[in-house]
Amino acid sequence: MDAPSAPSSSQWLSSVTQAAVRHFPSPTALDSHRIRDYGIAVFTFFSVAISCVMEISASVERQQFLGVCGWIFLAALLIGENRETKAQVIIAVLFATIGEHFASIYMGGYTYRFENVPAYVPPGHGMVYLTAVALARSALFVRHPGKIALFVIGVWGTWSLWGISGYPNRGDWVGALLFAIFLVWLLIGRSPMVYLAAFFITTWLELIGTAVGAWEWASIDPLLGWPQGNPPSGVGAWYCLVDAVAIGGAGPTLRGMRRLAAWYKAGWGLRRIGEL
């Protein structure tokens, strides 16, 4: 009896995609294209490109100006979103900003031009996360989850394999690890469509940002001691963690705010009765 042959790369890719699709939303006839979802994505992709171009010769003052613009843009994009999405974005901004200071300034995993965390980065994280959410709920993603997953896994996987080969530069083992983490999150995570959407916007911003020199990743990861690319191929996997924290924290935050509001109103009512 012949021994069973090892699965080919295409068969492995197909099996992973099929396993992930089980957790995807089922498309219905009610799914329609909304200009808002695509508008958020287009605006963020455009803003990232413009910001990176302006960063080439930017001063700290210009970074601060870009930061002010970023907060204005983020606030405008959030108009019309429900409370849960707004809470998720706020939590994502807080968590990602803390992560930026830890990974960049403290650990030295990557370094910005002025060895700081530029003012535009926190609101930029909010815009990036909101873009991933908007694309994930768009009709394009809901109607074609399998095709999009196959595309992302294929492109990201090829990029990671190329990084492991070390050709033509320093190698990228960290990127391959992040890609493996992404696959696990894609199979068991709560928001697989958000993870897939994050690939597009994070890849876009990382390739442009590193190309113009807005930031640079360390050739050796300071935590693992492994070589990493500039940028690492699987860098978008970090948004799986950001999303998990945002979703997990949104519910308790909103419930806490409602209780606080109820407590305040009750206290205010008691004070009014006492005054009478």
N, C-alpha and C positions, 0 to 999 in steps of 0.2 A: 504494500500500500504506500502510495506516495505521501510524503509529509506535506501538510498544508503550507501553501506559500504565504509569505509575509504580505500584509496588505500594502498596496501601492500608496504613494503620497496622495493621489487623487481620491482613493477609497477612504483613507484616513480623514481627509479634509471633508468629504461628504458625510462621514459618520458623525464627526464633531458638529457639523452644521445642523444635521438632522436632530441631534440631541439638544442643541440649543434652541431650535425652533419650537420645541415642545413648551417652552416657557414664554414664547412670544404671544402678543395679542392676536386674536383671530380677526382677519379683515371682514368687514361687512359692507353691505350696500350703502350704509349710512356714512362711511368714511369719505370725506370730501376734502379737496385741497383748500386750505385756508391761506389767504395771502399773508396773514399775520405771522404764521409759522415760518414761511419762507422769507418774509421780510426781515424778521429777527436774524435769521441765519445770514442772509446777504449783507445786512448792515454790519454784523459782527465780523464777517470775513473781510469786508472792505475796511473797517476800522482797524483791524489788526495789521493789514498791509500798510495803511497810511501811517499808523503809529510807528511801525518798524522803520519806514522810510525816514520819518522825522527824527527817529532815534539815532540815525547814523552820525549826525554831528550835534546831537542834543546836549544841552547843558542841564544841570540839576533843575534850574528854573523852568526849562521847557518840559522836563519830566513832570514837574508839579503842575504845569498848565495842562498837560495831557491827562494828569490825574483828575483835575477838576472836570475836564470834558468827559472823562470816563464815568465819573459819578453821575453827571447830568444825563449822559446817554443811558446808563443802567436804570436810573430812576424813570426815564421816559419809556424804556422798553418794558418795564414792569407794570406800567399802567394797563389795566385790563386783565392782568393775571389774577388768579384767585389767591386767597390768603395762604393756602398750603404751598403753592409755588413760590410766593414771595418769601415765606419763611425758609423754604429750602435754599433759595438763592442767598439769603442773608447768612444762614448757617454755613453754606458752602464758602462764602467770602471770608468769614471769620476763620474757619478751619484751614482753608488754603493759605491765607495770609500768615497764620501761625506756622504752617508747614514751610512756607517760603523762608521765613526768618531762620527756622531750624535747619532746613536743607541747604540753604545758600550761605547765610552769614555764619552760622555756627559750625555746620559740617563741612562746608566748602564743596558740596557736590557740583555746584555750578556757580558762576560769578557774573554779576551784572557789571556794566562798564565802570560804574563808580563804586563798586563793591557795596552797594546798598540794595534795598528793595524799592525800586522806583515807585513813585506815587500812583502811576497808572496801573500797577500790577493788581492791587486788591479789587478795584472795580472791573478790571479786565477779567479776573477770575469769575466774577458774577456774570458778565456778558457771555463768557465761554460756556459756563454751566447752563445758563438759560438757553443758549443756542442748542446745546445738546438735548435739552428737554424739548425744545420746540421742534427740532428735527425728528426726535423719537416719536412724537405724537402726530407728526404730519402724515398725510395720506400716502405719500411716497414710501415712507418707511413701514407704515402699518400694512400696506398692500403687498410689499415685496421684502419681507423680513429675511427669508431664506437666501435670496439673491444678494442682498446687501451683506448678510453675514458671510456668505461664501466669498464675496469680493474682499471684505475687510480681512478675513482670516488668510486668504490667499496672498494679498499684498503685504500684510503685516508679517505673516510667516516667512515669506520670501525675503523681506527686509531683514528679519532676525537671523535667518540662515546666512545671508550675505555678511552680516555683522560678525557672526561666529567665525566665518572663514578668515577674517582678518585682512581681506583684500578689498580695496587697495591701501587701507590705512591701519589704524591701531587696533581694530577689533572692537566688538561690542557684546560682551557676555551679559552685561547688565540688561541691555535691551532684550536679549533672548529670555532672561528670567522674567522680566516684566510682561513679555508677550505670553509666557506660560501662565502667569498669574491672571492675565486678562482672560485666557481661555477658561480657567476655573471659574472666574466671576461670571463669564458669559453663560456657563452651564448652571450655576447655582444661585447667581445673584438675583435681586429683586427687580432690576431695571436693565435687562439686556439691551433694549433698544437705545437707552441713553448711553450705554457703553460703546455701542457701535457708532452712534452719532458723534461721540466724543473723539473717536479716532480721526474723523475728518477735520474738525476744527483744531484739535491739538497738533496734529501733524502739520497743518497749514501754518500755525503760529510758530511752531518750533523750527521748521525749515527756514522760514523767513527770518525769524529772530536771530538764529545762529548764523545765518548767511550774512546779515548786515553787521554782526558783531554786537548786538544789543546785550547778549549774554553768551557765555561759553561754558560747556560742561567739562568737568575735570577728566583728564584722560584715564585716571584710575579712581574708581569709586572709593571715597574715604571710609565707608562702612564695611564693604565686602572685600575691598582690595582687588576687585575685578576690573578689567578694561571696559570702558563704556564709550559709546559713540558721541558725536557732537552734532545732533542730539542722539540719545539712546533710541533705538527703534521702537521700543514698547512704552515710551514715556506717557502715552495717553492712558495707560493702565492706572495711573495715579488717580484719575477721575472716577474710577470704580470705587475707590475708597472715599473720595469726596462725596460721591452720590450716596453711598451707604450711610455716611455720617449725616448728610443733609436730610435724607428720608427718615432715618431713625430719630433725628432730633426735632423735626418739624412738628410732629404730633404732640410730644410733651411740651414743646415751646408754646404752641397755640393753646393747649389746655391750661398751661400755667398763666398765660396772658388773660384768658377768659376768667379764671378764678381770681386773678388780681383785680380785673375790672369789676367783677361782682363784689369783691371785698371792698373795693374803693367806693362803689356806689352804695353799698350797705352802710359803710361808715359815714358817708356824706349824708345819707338819709337820717341816720341816728343823730348826727350833729344838728340837722335842720329841726328835728323834733325837739331836741334839747333847747334850741333857740326860741321855739314857740312857747 
